[in-house]
Each structure stands twice: as structure tokens, then as C-alpha cells.
């Protein structure tokens, strides 16, 4: 059984939620499976409707004049009785029905049943949801398995993870044997990635060729969606997606628009990049002009790196011989793009706003994030010379930035050198903002009135 961290959120809604709940994300990341699993385990009666498998439901929803009529229609098409106040209605693939938000609002206000939904961002119509006033709808974004979810699925005991987290917090080196095994798991993650079907196939067979077939199938599904939207909106989605591996393999990983068409401007392709981002199949990391708080103020959306939503899908573009060389940690293989792709995934899954910094005078920082209210640069090193980082040194010396520390993530063990914190690359799974425990603030206006 592959446990997902989103399960906690879904179970919490099933137990206590009153508003509608939407679990969203890219294709093939396990949304439908997770909701079904949670509903079955909960013991609550539920019924499932799927807008792709049951296209007639679109007309059923659209034709109803009010909530009462819609509920009557639902009860007619339901295969079992609906128990008022008990049955949970699961609506799947809701991107097939654009007016779902309006309809759900009236159903929630009616209060007869509760509603949980799933939708794929490959139906970019879900953008309508994010721009609508949805105080009656809780939205949770789901992603492929992150590294912590992956190692748990692979059999790593929770006490080992807790021990590693303690080392991360206390900055104590990890035992050499454990460090070596964690690197083995990390390199396996580079190949298998976090798409649930690929992980399940690997755990069942240990056959990387079968894993590769899963990746190929998923990419074909993505490209099918690309072709549909390219025809309707004259986009270049497949050209961009196909160019991404080569772009990430360059020393400067910034996406070069000339790879699509010579002389192409960002304005002409802006909607394409936004589509890939909103569809959950690509992760843009935007440039900032200064590593100073708040980072978003100096964001430049014309300059960006474009990563895959899942490192396994990126590695699937490589030959089998290269994959084996990666697993064997052969020095001839440059894993820089793969290491950075994992970091981009992890930061997104942890809800970080991720950026990179590049200056002609100072050089480039791979990633810059805000961590617990401070600017923290991240340098990602896949080779043995991970202590060479002139750009980072330049930034740390710049007193205008007031950066207190930076992380260098590599194959090396934990080590501290001044403001430089060297961490094993697998410890990216612990780089999270501390949750605020007290956010209550009451202003004192005594003395300003009668």
C-alpha cells in the first residue's frame, strides 16, 4: 500500500468537513484512487459519479433549475439509495463540466449531502475554479510522490526517517552506512520517480523496463491532451515539452525560447508556459533580480527554468544504458539536471515559492527560497567538487542581502562552514517552513476613543 500525505487532509475533510472538497493535480498522480480508498476506510456511505465515464451527467447537471431538482435527478441515476445527512457524493473528472462551481455552491447551501470532487489540471478549464469566489469549496493540490513518500513506499522505516530529520535539525553527520543507503534510494528515485503507477510497478517487479513503459504511457496521455489544446488554441505545448530535457542538460538551465523557434518572444509563448504549469506537467522556476525579502517583488517572469513535474518522466527520455549508469553512480554521467528537478519537485510539494538568481557580476544561484522568514539560497551539486561555488560565495559576502546561511545539497554528508550548510541531497525532504502555532493578533486601540 502506497501511503500519500494528502490522505490526512482527505480524511480530515471526511470526518469534519462541511464545505465541498476538491482534490486536484495532474493526470495519473492517484487522486481518484486516494479518494476511493479514504471513503471506503471511513465507513461513510458514498456514491461515485464520473463525468468522463458518464458524459450524460453533464446534461443532467446543466439542465437542473435548482438544487432540489438536481438532487432528484442524481437520485434517479444513482445505483443505490442516497441517505440524507450521511451519503457523501464523489464527483470525479469534474473538468468535463465547466459550471461545476456554480452548481456545487447551491448543493452545499442546500446541505442535504456532502460533496468531494477530483479533477485533472490537464483540463485547463479548472482555471475557472481558481478565479471564482469559492468560500464554500476547499481546494487541495496533489503532486507525484515526493521523496519521503517514495522511501516509505520502498520500505524505509519511519524511525529511520525521524532519526535523519533529527540529524538535519541538529546538523550532525549521518552514519556512513545509512548515508550510503539513502543515496542508493535517492538514485533509485531519479529513475522511478513519483508517479504512483510507476512506483507500484517497481515495488511489485523491480523491473526498470516495466517502469519505463509506465512512464511512456503517461507521456503519451499528456501529449494527447497537448494535441487537443494545440488545435483549439494554436499552442506549441508538445514542442516545449520535447525541448525541456535538452534545455535542462545545458550548463545554463534557463529555458531558451530559440529552442522552439528562432526569434520567438516570451509574449507569444506565455500562454503555452502557463498552460503547462496549470496542467501540472511542468514546474517553472522564475528569475529574481535580487535575493532580498520579499522575493516575489523582484520576480521576472520572462526568465525561467522549466522542470518536469516528475523526475522519472524526465529520466524516461534517457536510454536504458544511461539509466543503469545513473544507478551505478558512474562519474561520466552528469546528474545535475536530475538533482535540480528533484529539488524543484520537493519545493513545490512543500508549497515553497521557488526562484533562481543570476547576476553577471556575482553568478547564478540554483534556487532561492524564503524559509521561516529568511532568504535561503540553495546550491545543488551532483559532482565531487561540491565545495566549489563562487556565485554563492559572492552573494554571501554581499552585505546588502543579509543572508544568514545557505544550503549546499550534494552527495556529501552534513558539514558546517560559516554560513554554508552542507547537506546530503536526500535531506531536501526536510526543508519545510515551520508551522506557525500562534497567529492571533489583536490591536490595542485604548486611548484613541471615549
N, C-alpha and C positions, 0 to 999 in steps of 0.2 A: 504494500500500500504506500503510495507516494503522498506524504502529508504536505499540504500547502499552508503557508502562513495566512492566506486570505480566508482560510477555514474559520479562524477565530472570529473574524468580522462577520462572516455569513451566519455563523451560529449565534452570535450576539444579536443580530437582527431577528433571526427566527424566534429567539427567546423573548426579546424585549421590544422589537421594532414595531412602530405603528405606521410611519410613512412607507411609501413604496421604496424598494431597494433595487438598484441596477448594478450588476457586475459586468464590467466592460473591459475590452482589450482586443488584441489582435486575434486572428484565426489560430486555432489549434493549440491554445495555451491551457485548455482544460476547464473553461468556465462552466459549460453545461454539466460536465461530469461532477464538478465540485458541488454545484447547487443540488443536483440529484442526490449525491452522497449525503450532504448535510440534511436535506429534507427527510430522507429515509431513516437516518440515525435519530432524528429529532422525535419521531413518533407522531408528529402532527399529520393529519390527513392533507394530502395535496393532489393537485391535478396539473398536468403539463400541457401547454399549447405551443406549437412551433409554427412560426409564420412562413418558414420555407417549406416544411413538410405538409403544412395545411394552408395553402395560399388562400383558400376561401375565407379564412379568418380575417383577412384584410377587409373584405367587403362586409363581413359580419360586424366588425368594429366600426367601420366608417359609416355604415347605414343606420346605426342606432341613434335615436334622437336624444336620449338622456341615459344616465347611469342605470335607471330601473330597467329600461328596455334592453340595454347591453347585457345586464346580468341575466335577464330572461333568455336572451339568445345564447349566452355562454352555457347556461344550464341545459339547453336543448342539445348542444353539440358535445357536452361533457359525457364521458363514458361511464361516469359514476356520479352518485348524488353529491351536491355541494352542501356542506354543513355550515350554516351561518355562524360566524364568530369563531370557526375552527379551521375550515379548509383554507390552505394557502394556495393561491393561483400562481403558477410559474409560467411566464411568457418568455419564450426563447426566440432568438433571432429577430429581435424587435426592429432592427434597422430596415426590415422589409415594409414597415408601416410607419411613415414619417410623422403621422399625427398622434403617435402613441402618448406623448407627453400630455397633451390636452385631455385625452380620454382617461388616462390614469389619474389625472387630477380629480376628475369628477368621481371616479371609482373610490379613490382614497377618502374623499369627503363623505361619500355615502357610508363608508365604514362597515359594510356587510362582510367583506373579506379583506385579506391582506395580499399584497402582490410583490413578487420577486421576479426580476427580469434579467435577461442576459442579451448582450448584443456585441457584434464584432465591429471594430472600428474600420474594417475593410469596407463596410458600408458607411461612407463618409457622411451620410445623412445624419449620423449621430452627432455631428457638429451642432445641429439644431437644438439638441438637448442642452448643450453647454451654454448656449446663448439665451435660453429660455428661463423665466423665473421658476425655479424648481424647489421651492421651500418644502414641498410635500414629497420630494424624491431624494434619497441618499445615493450618491454615485461613488463606486469604488473601482479604481483602475487595477487590473491584474496584469501580471507580466509572466514571461517564462520563469522556470525555477531559477532562483538566484543561487549563489554558490553554497550558502548554508543549507538551503533546501536540498540541493544536489547531494552534498556529503551525507546528510541524514538519510536520504533515499538509498545511498550507496552502502549504508550500514554503519557509519561512524556514530559512536555512542554520544549521547548528549553530555555526559560528564567530561568527555574529551573536549567538546566544543566549549563548555563552560571553563575548563582549565585554560584553553587557548585564549578565551576572552579575558581571563584574569591576567594572563601574561601580557596581552595587549594593553590593558589598563595600567598595569604596574610597570610595564616596559622592561620585563625580564626576558632574556633569551629562552627560546623553546628548546627542549631536549632534542639532540641531533637526530635520534631515531624518529621521533614524532614529526619533526620538521621535514625530514626526507619523505615520510609517508604522506604528509599534507601536500607537498609539492607534487607527488605522484597523482594524488586526487585532483589537484588543480590542472595538471596537464591532461588528465582524462576529461575534465570538464571542457577544456579547449576543443576537444574532438566531439564529444557527445552533446555538449550544450545543455540547455534547459527546457527544450520543448518536451512536454510530458510523454508523448508517444515515443520519442527517441530515447528518453531516459528509461522508460518501461521496457523497450526492446533490448536495450543494452543490459539491464538488470536480469532479464529473462534469458538472454542468449550469449552475452559478452561478445557478440559478433558485430564488429565495426562496419562490415559491409552492409548488414541489415540496417544498422543505424543510418548509414549514408542513404539508403533507399527511402527511409522516412523523411530525411531532410529534402531529398529531391522531390518527393511528393508534395511537401509543404510549399516549396518554392514554386512548383507548378500551379498550386492553388492560388498563391499570391499573384502570379503572372496572369492567371485567368481573370482575376479582378482588375489587374492593371489594364488588360486589353479592353475590358468593358468601359472603363472610365476614359481611357485614351481616345476611344472612338467618339464618346459623347462630349468630351471637353478639350480635345486636341492637346493632351498632355504627353510628356515624354517619360513616363514613370519607369518603363522597363529599361530604357536606355540609361537612366540614372542608376537604377538598381544594379544593372550589369556592370556599370563603371565603378561601383563602390569598392570591390576588392582591390582593384588596381590602384585606386586613389589612396586607400589605406596602407598600401605597401610602399608608398613614396616616403622619402625622408620627411618632407613637409606634408602632413596628412590632411591639410586643408583641401576641401573639395574644389577642384579646378573646373570651372564652367566650360572651358575649352574642350574638356573631355567629351562633352555632349555635342557641341557644335562650335566651330571657331567663331569668335566674336559674339558669342551668346552673352546676354546680360542677365543679371540676377532677377530683374523685374519681370523678364519674360518667363522665367522658370520658378518664380516664387511660389505659385500655387501648386506646382508639382512637389516641391520640397515639403510644403505644408501638408499636402495630401499624404505623403509617405509617413510623416510624423504622426498625423492624426489617425492614420490607419494602424499605427503601432508596429510598422515593419522597419522603421529607421529611427535612429536617435541623433538629432542634430546637437552639436556642442558648439555654442556661439562664442565668438571672439569678444574680449573686453579690452578696452584701451588702457585701463588701469586696474591693478589688483587692490582696490580700496572699497570699503563699505559705503553704500550698498552696491554690490556688484552689478545689479541689473541696470543701474544708471548709465554705465559705460558700455552696455551691450551693443554690439554691432552685428546685425542680422545678415549683412551682406557677406560676412566672412564666417565660415563654419567648417567643422569636421562632420562627416556623416558616417555613423556606425550602424552595424546591423543590430536588429532587435535581439538577436541571439547569436552567440559566438559559434555555436555548432553549425548554423546556417552559413556563416562566413567560411568556416573551415571546410564545409562541404564543397566549396569551389576549388579546393586543392586536390591533388592526386592522392591516391592511396599510399604511394611511396612517401610523399611528404607528410601525411598524417602519421605514419609509423615513425618517421624521423622525429616528428614533434614529440611523440610519446617517449621515444628513446632519448630525448633531450640532446639531440645531436647539435653540435656547436655551429654547423654550417647553416642551420635554419634560423632565420630572423623571426622571432616571435613577437616583435614589437607591436604589430597591428592587433594580434590576438589578445595580448595582455591589455592593451588600451581598450579593446572592445569589451572585455570583461568588466573593466573599471567603469566604462560608460553605462553598461547594463546595471551594475550594482548601485551606482549613484542614483540612477533613475528609479530603481525599485525602492530605494530608501528615501525617495521624494526630495533629493537634493536638486537645486538648480545648478547645473554644471556648465562651466565655461573653460576656455583656454586663453592664455595671454601670449602675445607676440609683439616684440619690440625690436627694431633694427639695432638699437643701442644695447639692449640688455639680453635679447634672445627670446626663446619660447619656453613657456611652462605648459606641460601636457594638459593639466586640469587645474582649475581654481574653484574652490567651493567656499561657502560660508558654513562654518562648523561651530556650533554653540556661540554664535555671535561674533566670530572672528574669521578673518580671511586666512584660508589654509591652502597653500599650493600643494599639488600632488605631482611628483615626477615618477614615471613608470619606466622601469629599466628591465629589459629581458636578457641582457648580457652580463658578463662577469665584471665589467668595468662600471658597476653601478654607483661608484663614488665620484664619477666624473660628471659634473653638472654645472657648467659655467653660468648658464642663464639663471639657475636657481640661486647661485652664489651672488650674482649681480642684484637680483631682486631682494634678497635678504639683507644686503648691505645698504639698500636704498631706505634712508630714514623716513622718507615721505610715506612709505607704505605701512610702516609699523607692524610688520609681520613677525609674530612671536615664534612660530615654528612651522616647519614644512615636513611632509611625509615623502620618503623615497621608498617606493614599493618595488621589490625585486625578489630574486631567489635567495637573497641573503637573510640572515637571522636578525633579531632585534638588536639595535645598537643606537646609542645617542651620541651625537657630536654637535654640541652647541644647540643651535636652533634646528638642526637636521635630525629627524627621527627616521631611522632605517627600519623598515618593517617587511616581513615576508609578504609576497603578493597575495597569498590566500587570506591575509588578515583584512583585506578590503571588506570582508563580510561584517566587520565590527565598526565600520566607520559611519556611525549614525549620530544624529543630533540627540542630545539629552532631552527627554520629555520634560516639559515644564510641569511642576507639581502645584504651583500656586500662581494663577493668572488673574486673580481678583484684585482690582484696583479701584478704590473709592476716593474721589477727590474731596478735599476738605474746603468747604466754602464758608466756614464760620467767620463772622465778622464782616461779610460783604452785604448782609441784608438785615432786616429787622429781626 
